[in-house]
Amino acid sequence: MKTIDRLATLLQTSFGELAEQSAAESKVIKRRRKFDASTLAKSFILAMLAKPTANEEDIASMAASVGLTISPQAVEQRYSDQLVAFFRSLFAKMSMQVMHSESKLAPLLERFTSVKLIDSSVISLPPSLAAEFAGCGGVGEHNTAAVKLQTELDLANGELQCIQLEPGKSPDQATNRQVVPLQKGSLRIADLGYFSSAVLSCYAAWGAFFLTRLLYNVKIKVDDHSEGLVAWLSRQNDSLIDCDVTVGQGTPLDCRLIAWRIPKAIAAKRRREVRKRAKKKGRTPSQDRLAACDWNFLATNLAVEQLSVQEAIVLYRSRWQIELLFKRWKTYCQIDLMDGRTDTISMARFWVRLCGALLQQWLVILAGWFENSSLSFAKIAKRLANWMDELASCLVSHSRLCEYLAKIRNRVLPICKRTKRRKKPGTAELLRDPNLLEYSLT
């Protein structure tokens, strides 16, 4: 019940106090006739969460659910620079709110104060936004402007700890989120785009933990002998390596290396892909790059007593959950769709959809983010679209809203269960029992 009450309060705050603050900042309400800040936010966000391509008729229909009679023409007239500023401000405020589950997804995650997954997703914007959000360049106008959503998700309880907007061309390694102090006892899991031995050394000094892949061409020191990672691995007879090493030279990083050989067929497929990518760029892959295809390797500052090899592999695999978060946002909220007749309309709808994406994750946490959950987050996100009209009508009363949120949670239990896997267990099953992991995993 705590989660339900927290979400009810959060929703009423977002569509009430936060909307009023954003309206005052953006001056989107010059003189009140029909819309006020609250009904404006509810009508647009809930309509586009129910239907990402919602038109003026759909938004007017959602307005009726919040007790407002308004014509589609009146909705169309709301599109303006002020509306863009309003929803951008509201998104910024909503993204700073805290929503998390009362229980952790699996017992393994209880060892840490948080399990932070960090990743980013780039969305192309209209070229007129290039001055603020420079894109990656290349051929075509669609690369001129882009925004990067630098996102941090707590795997343990579903909380979105940060969504920071950056220019699309900004490298992940350079984000200022790299130097934000981590809570003692927390674990950060990130891909190679964020690898920095200096940053990881800071995490260890703060009493936090990290789990990351390693670059294939790094230098390592083992027993006072320094050489390339791949060259050292190629001389090992064991299929599984678990030892302490020092990585890098400029800012050496003391860590634990976990490496394991992969099946020959998979390694051969990797080499074909490496050669194919190199050929497109007119290059020839190095021998080390090809030899690295035989191995998977991770680095962590967690000791063997704190994390077994199987647990380390399962946790790194779980990083995929933030990719699935982006997939839900792009599939069911269509945050990457620029469908306005003008750039102003496109950007207004972009910020509305981002607000809806936050709301979607809050409802997914409510309905399915708890220990021993057998629910599919994707199925929950898909079903939520059907319940926005009724949710809109309940927002005026805290008690009614709590009752309806409980109803949503009960609704998803029988219809949003994960599809059972007959062969390989999924992330949830592996987190609960890492011993189900097969060493042939890639």
C-alpha positions as CSV (number, residue, x, y, z in Angstrom):
1,M,0.0,0.0,0.0
2,K,2.9,2.4,0.6
3,T,3.8,2.2,-3.1
4,I,0.2,2.9,-4.1
5,D,0.0,5.9,-1.8
6,R,3.4,7.2,-2.9
7,L,2.4,7.0,-6.6
8,A,-1.0,8.6,-6.0
9,T,0.7,11.5,-4.2
10,L,3.3,11.8,-7.0
11,L,0.7,11.9,-9.7
12,Q,-1.4,14.5,-8.0
13,T,1.8,16.6,-7.3
14,S,2.9,16.3,-10.9
15,F,-0.4,17.3,-12.4
16,G,-1.0,19.9,-9.7
17,E,1.8,21.8,-8.0
18,L,4.5,21.0,-10.6
19,A,2.2,21.8,-13.5
20,E,1.4,25.2,-11.9
21,Q,5.1,26.0,-11.4
22,S,5.8,25.1,-15.0
23,A,2.9,27.2,-16.2
24,A,4.1,30.2,-14.3
25,E,7.6,29.8,-15.7
26,S,6.5,29.3,-19.3
27,K,3.5,31.7,-19.2
28,V,1.6,29.1,-21.2
29,I,-1.7,30.3,-19.5
30,K,-2.1,34.0,-20.2
31,R,-5.8,34.2,-19.3
32,R,-7.8,31.3,-18.2
33,R,-10.7,30.3,-20.4
34,K,-10.8,26.5,-20.6
35,F,-7.4,25.0,-19.8
36,D,-5.6,25.6,-16.6
37,A,-2.1,24.2,-15.9
38,S,-3.5,20.9,-14.4
39,T,-6.0,20.1,-17.1
40,L,-3.6,21.1,-19.9
41,A,-1.0,18.6,-18.5
42,K,-3.5,15.8,-18.0
43,S,-5.2,16.2,-21.4
44,F,-2.0,16.1,-23.4
45,I,0.1,13.6,-21.4
46,L,-2.6,11.0,-20.7
47,A,-3.9,11.2,-24.3
48,M,-0.5,10.6,-25.8
49,L,0.3,7.9,-23.3
50,A,-2.9,6.2,-24.4
51,K,-2.1,6.8,-28.0
52,P,1.3,8.2,-28.9
53,T,0.1,9.6,-32.2
54,A,-3.0,11.3,-30.6
55,N,-4.4,14.1,-32.7
56,E,-6.5,17.1,-31.6
57,E,-9.7,15.0,-31.4
58,D,-8.0,12.4,-29.1
59,I,-6.6,15.1,-26.8
60,A,-10.0,16.9,-26.6
61,S,-11.6,13.5,-25.8
62,M,-9.1,13.0,-22.9
63,A,-9.9,16.6,-21.8
64,A,-13.5,15.4,-21.4
65,S,-12.3,12.7,-19.0
66,V,-10.8,15.4,-16.7
67,G,-14.1,17.3,-16.8
68,L,-13.2,19.8,-19.6
69,T,-15.4,20.5,-22.7
70,I,-13.1,21.7,-25.4
71,S,-13.0,21.6,-29.2
72,P,-10.2,20.0,-31.3
73,Q,-9.6,23.5,-32.8
74,A,-9.0,24.9,-29.3
75,V,-6.4,22.1,-28.7
76,E,-4.7,22.9,-32.0
77,Q,-4.4,26.5,-31.0
78,R,-2.5,25.6,-27.8
79,Y,0.6,24.6,-29.8
80,S,3.1,27.4,-29.3
81,D,6.6,28.1,-28.0
82,Q,5.1,28.5,-24.6
83,L,3.6,25.0,-24.7
84,V,7.0,23.6,-25.6
85,A,8.5,25.4,-22.6
86,F,5.7,24.3,-20.4
87,F,6.1,20.6,-21.1
88,R,9.9,20.8,-21.1
89,S,9.8,22.4,-17.7
90,L,7.3,19.8,-16.4
91,F,9.4,16.9,-17.7
92,A,12.5,18.3,-15.8
93,K,10.5,18.6,-12.6
94,M,8.8,15.2,-13.0
95,S,12.2,13.5,-13.7
96,M,13.5,14.7,-10.3
97,Q,10.6,13.0,-8.4
98,V,11.3,9.7,-6.6
99,M,9.3,6.6,-7.3
100,H,10.5,3.2,-6.4
101,S,9.3,-0.2,-5.3
102,E,9.2,-1.1,-1.6
103,S,10.9,-4.5,-2.3
104,K,13.9,-5.4,-4.5
105,L,13.6,-7.4,-7.6
106,A,15.7,-10.3,-6.4
107,P,17.6,-11.3,-3.2
108,L,21.0,-10.9,-5.0
109,L,20.3,-7.2,-5.4
110,E,19.8,-6.8,-1.7
111,R,23.6,-6.9,-1.1
112,F,23.9,-3.4,-2.5
113,T,22.4,-0.1,-1.5
114,S,21.5,0.4,-5.1
115,V,22.3,-1.3,-8.4
116,K,22.7,1.6,-10.9
117,L,22.5,0.8,-14.6
118,I,23.7,3.7,-16.7
119,D,23.2,4.1,-20.5
120,S,22.1,6.6,-23.0
121,S,19.8,6.8,-26.0
122,V,20.0,9.3,-28.8
123,I,16.9,10.8,-30.5
124,S,17.1,12.9,-33.7
125,L,15.5,16.4,-33.4
126,P,14.5,19.0,-36.0
127,P,17.5,20.7,-37.5
128,S,16.4,24.0,-35.9
129,L,17.5,22.6,-32.5
130,A,21.1,22.1,-33.6
131,A,22.4,25.1,-31.7
132,E,21.3,23.6,-28.4
133,F,21.4,19.9,-29.2
134,A,24.2,19.3,-31.7
135,G,23.9,16.0,-33.5
136,C,26.6,13.5,-34.6
137,G,27.0,15.0,-38.1
138,G,27.2,12.8,-41.2
139,V,25.0,12.7,-44.2
140,G,21.5,14.1,-44.1
141,E,19.7,16.8,-42.1
142,H,18.4,14.2,-39.6
143,N,21.9,14.0,-38.1
144,T,22.2,17.8,-37.6
145,A,20.4,17.9,-34.2
146,A,19.9,15.2,-31.6
147,V,19.4,14.9,-27.9
148,K,21.0,12.2,-25.7
149,L,19.0,10.9,-22.8
150,Q,21.7,10.1,-20.2
151,T,19.7,7.7,-18.0
152,E,20.3,5.9,-14.7
153,L,18.0,3.1,-13.6
154,D,18.2,1.3,-10.2
155,L,17.7,-2.4,-11.2
156,A,16.8,-3.3,-7.6
157,N,13.7,-1.1,-7.2
158,G,13.0,0.4,-10.6
159,E,13.8,4.0,-9.7
160,L,14.9,6.4,-12.4
161,Q,17.7,8.1,-10.6
162,C,18.5,10.5,-13.4
163,I,17.5,11.5,-16.9
164,Q,19.9,14.1,-18.1
165,L,19.6,15.8,-21.5
166,E,22.8,16.2,-23.4
167,P,23.7,17.1,-27.1
168,G,23.6,14.0,-29.2
169,K,27.3,14.3,-30.2
170,S,28.5,14.2,-26.5
171,P,30.5,11.0,-25.8
172,D,29.2,8.9,-22.9
173,Q,32.7,8.9,-21.3
174,A,32.6,12.7,-21.0
175,T,29.2,13.0,-19.3
176,N,29.4,14.8,-15.9
177,R,27.4,11.9,-14.5
178,Q,30.7,10.0,-14.4
179,V,31.9,12.1,-11.6
180,V,28.8,12.2,-9.4
181,P,29.7,10.5,-6.1
182,L,28.2,7.1,-5.6
183,Q,26.6,6.0,-2.4
184,K,28.7,3.7,-0.3
185,G,27.8,0.1,-1.0
186,S,26.2,0.8,-4.3
187,L,27.0,-1.0,-7.5
188,R,27.3,0.7,-10.9
189,I,27.1,-1.4,-14.1
190,A,27.9,0.2,-17.4
191,D,29.2,-0.7,-20.9
192,L,32.5,0.2,-22.5
193,G,31.3,3.7,-23.5
194,Y,31.7,4.8,-19.9
195,F,35.0,3.0,-19.2
196,S,37.6,5.1,-17.4
197,S,40.2,3.7,-15.0
198,A,40.4,7.1,-13.2
199,V,36.6,7.2,-12.7
200,L,36.4,3.6,-11.5
201,S,39.3,4.2,-9.1
202,C,37.2,7.1,-7.6
203,Y,34.2,4.8,-7.1
204,A,36.4,2.3,-5.2
205,A,37.7,5.2,-3.0
206,W,34.1,6.2,-2.2
207,G,33.3,2.6,-1.0
208,A,31.2,1.9,-4.1
209,F,31.5,-1.0,-6.5
210,F,31.7,-1.3,-10.3
211,L,31.1,-4.0,-12.8
212,T,32.2,-3.4,-16.4
213,R,33.5,-4.9,-19.6
214,L,37.1,-4.2,-20.5
215,L,38.6,-2.9,-23.7
216,Y,40.4,-5.7,-25.5
217,N,43.5,-3.6,-26.0
218,V,44.2,-2.6,-22.4
219,K,47.4,-3.4,-20.6
220,I,47.2,-5.5,-17.5
221,K,49.7,-6.3,-14.8
222,V,49.7,-9.8,-13.2
223,D,52.4,-10.8,-10.7
224,D,54.5,-7.7,-11.6
225,H,54.4,-8.6,-15.3
226,S,52.7,-6.2,-17.7
227,E,51.3,-7.1,-21.2
228,G,48.2,-6.8,-23.3
229,L,45.0,-8.4,-22.0
230,V,44.5,-10.6,-25.1
231,A,48.1,-11.7,-25.3
232,W,48.0,-12.8,-21.6
233,L,44.6,-14.6,-22.0
234,S,45.9,-16.5,-25.1
235,R,48.6,-18.1,-23.0
236,Q,46.1,-19.4,-20.3
237,N,45.1,-23.0,-20.4
238,D,41.9,-22.6,-18.3
239,S,38.6,-21.7,-19.9
240,L,37.6,-19.6,-16.9
241,I,39.9,-16.9,-15.4
242,D,39.3,-15.2,-12.1
243,C,42.2,-13.3,-10.7
244,D,43.4,-9.9,-9.4
245,V,45.1,-7.6,-11.9
246,T,46.1,-4.0,-12.4
247,V,44.5,-2.4,-15.5
248,G,46.0,0.5,-17.4
249,Q,49.1,2.5,-17.1
250,G,48.2,6.2,-16.9
251,T,45.8,5.7,-14.0
252,P,46.2,2.1,-12.9
253,L,43.1,0.4,-11.7
254,D,43.4,-2.5,-9.2
255,C,40.5,-4.9,-9.9
256,R,39.4,-8.4,-10.3
257,L,39.4,-9.9,-13.8
258,I,36.7,-12.4,-14.8
259,A,37.2,-13.9,-18.3
260,W,35.8,-17.0,-19.9
261,R,36.1,-18.6,-23.3
262,I,33.1,-18.8,-25.6
263,P,32.1,-21.6,-28.0
264,K,34.1,-21.7,-31.2
265,A,31.0,-21.2,-33.4
266,I,30.1,-18.0,-31.6
267,A,33.7,-16.8,-31.7
268,A,33.9,-17.4,-35.5
269,K,30.6,-15.4,-35.9
270,R,32.1,-12.6,-34.0
271,R,35.2,-12.5,-36.2
272,R,33.0,-12.4,-39.3
273,E,31.2,-9.4,-37.9
274,V,34.4,-7.6,-36.9
275,R,35.8,-8.1,-40.4
276,K,32.6,-6.9,-42.0
277,R,32.5,-3.7,-39.9
278,A,36.2,-3.0,-40.6
279,K,35.7,-3.5,-44.3
280,K,33.0,-0.9,-44.4
281,K,35.5,1.6,-43.0
282,G,38.3,0.4,-45.3
283,R,40.3,-1.1,-42.5
284,T,41.8,-4.4,-41.5
285,P,41.2,-5.6,-37.9
286,S,44.3,-6.3,-35.8
287,Q,45.2,-9.8,-34.7
288,D,44.5,-8.8,-31.1
289,R,41.0,-7.6,-32.1
290,L,40.3,-11.0,-33.8
291,A,41.8,-13.0,-30.9
292,A,39.6,-11.1,-28.4
293,C,36.5,-12.7,-30.0
294,D,37.4,-15.9,-28.2
295,W,36.7,-14.4,-24.8
296,N,34.3,-12.4,-22.7
297,F,35.9,-10.4,-19.9
298,L,34.7,-8.3,-17.0
299,A,36.3,-6.2,-14.4
300,T,35.0,-5.5,-10.9
301,N,36.3,-4.4,-7.4
302,L,34.0,-7.0,-5.7
303,A,35.9,-9.8,-4.1
304,V,35.1,-13.5,-4.7
305,E,33.5,-13.6,-1.3
306,Q,31.1,-10.8,-2.3
307,L,30.3,-11.9,-5.8
308,S,30.7,-15.3,-7.5
309,V,31.6,-15.6,-11.2
310,Q,28.1,-16.7,-12.0
311,E,26.6,-13.8,-10.1
312,A,28.9,-11.3,-11.9
313,I,28.0,-12.6,-15.3
314,V,24.2,-12.5,-14.4
315,L,24.5,-9.0,-13.1
316,Y,26.2,-7.7,-16.2
317,R,23.7,-9.4,-18.4
318,S,21.0,-7.5,-16.4
319,R,22.4,-4.3,-17.8
320,W,20.2,-5.1,-20.8
321,Q,17.2,-4.0,-18.7
322,I,18.0,-0.3,-19.3
323,E,18.1,-1.1,-23.1
324,L,14.6,-2.6,-22.7
325,L,13.5,0.5,-20.9
326,F,14.5,2.6,-23.9
327,K,12.7,0.1,-26.1
328,R,9.5,0.4,-24.1
329,W,9.7,4.2,-24.4
330,K,10.2,4.1,-28.1
331,T,7.7,1.4,-28.8
332,Y,4.8,2.4,-26.5
333,C,5.5,6.1,-26.1
334,Q,7.2,6.7,-29.4
335,I,9.5,9.3,-27.9
336,D,11.6,9.3,-31.1
337,L,8.7,10.3,-33.3
338,M,8.8,13.8,-34.8
339,D,5.3,14.1,-36.3
340,G,4.4,17.7,-36.1
341,R,3.6,20.0,-39.1
342,T,6.1,22.5,-37.6
343,D,9.1,22.2,-35.4
344,T,7.2,23.8,-32.6
345,I,4.5,21.2,-32.7
346,S,7.0,18.4,-33.0
347,M,8.9,19.6,-29.9
348,A,5.8,20.1,-27.9
349,R,4.7,16.5,-28.6
350,F,8.3,15.3,-27.9
351,W,8.3,16.7,-24.4
352,V,4.7,15.5,-23.8
353,R,5.8,12.0,-24.7
354,L,8.8,12.2,-22.4
355,C,6.5,13.1,-19.5
356,G,4.4,10.1,-20.5
357,A,7.5,7.8,-20.5
358,L,8.1,8.8,-16.9
359,L,4.6,8.1,-16.0
360,Q,4.8,4.7,-17.7
361,Q,7.8,3.7,-15.7
362,W,6.1,4.7,-12.5
363,L,3.1,2.5,-13.3
364,V,5.4,-0.4,-14.3
365,I,7.1,-0.1,-10.9
366,L,3.7,-0.1,-9.2
367,A,2.4,-3.1,-11.1
368,G,5.4,-5.4,-11.6
369,W,8.6,-4.4,-9.9
370,F,8.7,-6.6,-6.8
371,E,10.5,-9.7,-5.6
372,N,9.4,-12.9,-7.3
373,S,7.4,-11.0,-9.9
374,S,6.5,-13.1,-12.9
375,L,5.3,-10.2,-14.9
376,S,6.5,-8.8,-18.2
377,F,7.3,-5.0,-18.0
378,A,6.7,-4.7,-21.8
379,K,3.2,-6.3,-21.5
380,I,2.4,-4.0,-18.6
381,A,3.5,-0.9,-20.6
382,K,1.4,-2.0,-23.5
383,R,-1.7,-2.6,-21.4
384,L,-1.5,0.8,-19.6
385,A,-2.6,2.6,-22.7
386,N,-6.1,1.1,-22.2
387,W,-6.6,2.6,-18.7
388,M,-5.6,6.3,-19.2
389,D,-9.2,7.6,-19.5
390,E,-10.3,6.1,-16.2
391,L,-7.0,7.2,-14.5
392,A,-7.7,10.7,-15.7
393,S,-11.1,10.8,-14.0
394,C,-9.7,9.6,-10.7
395,L,-6.9,12.2,-10.4
396,V,-9.1,14.6,-8.5
397,S,-9.5,12.4,-5.5
398,H,-6.6,10.8,-3.6
399,S,-8.7,8.0,-2.3
400,R,-10.3,7.2,-5.6
401,L,-6.8,7.3,-7.2
402,C,-5.4,4.9,-4.7
403,E,-8.3,2.5,-5.4
404,Y,-7.8,2.7,-9.1
405,L,-4.0,2.2,-8.9
406,A,-4.7,-0.9,-6.8
407,K,-7.2,-2.0,-9.5
408,I,-4.5,-1.6,-12.2
409,R,-2.1,-3.7,-10.1
410,N,-4.7,-6.5,-9.8
411,R,-5.6,-6.3,-13.5
412,V,-2.1,-7.0,-14.7
413,L,-1.4,-10.0,-12.6
414,P,-3.3,-12.5,-14.8
415,I,-2.7,-10.9,-18.2
416,C,0.9,-9.6,-18.2
417,K,2.9,-12.7,-17.1
418,R,6.2,-13.3,-18.8
419,T,6.3,-15.9,-21.5
420,K,7.8,-19.1,-20.1
421,R,11.1,-20.1,-21.6
422,R,11.6,-23.8,-22.1
423,K,15.3,-23.7,-22.5
424,K,17.3,-20.7,-21.4
425,P,16.2,-18.9,-18.2
426,G,15.5,-15.1,-18.4
427,T,17.0,-12.3,-16.4
428,A,14.6,-12.5,-13.5
429,E,15.1,-16.3,-13.1
430,L,18.9,-15.9,-13.3
431,L,18.9,-13.0,-10.7
432,R,17.0,-15.3,-8.3
433,D,19.2,-18.3,-9.0
434,P,22.5,-17.5,-10.8
435,N,23.4,-21.2,-10.7
436,L,21.0,-21.6,-13.7
437,L,23.6,-19.8,-15.8
438,E,25.3,-21.9,-18.5
439,Y,29.0,-21.3,-19.1
440,S,28.4,-21.3,-22.9
441,L,26.7,-18.0,-22.4
442,T,27.9,-15.2,-24.6
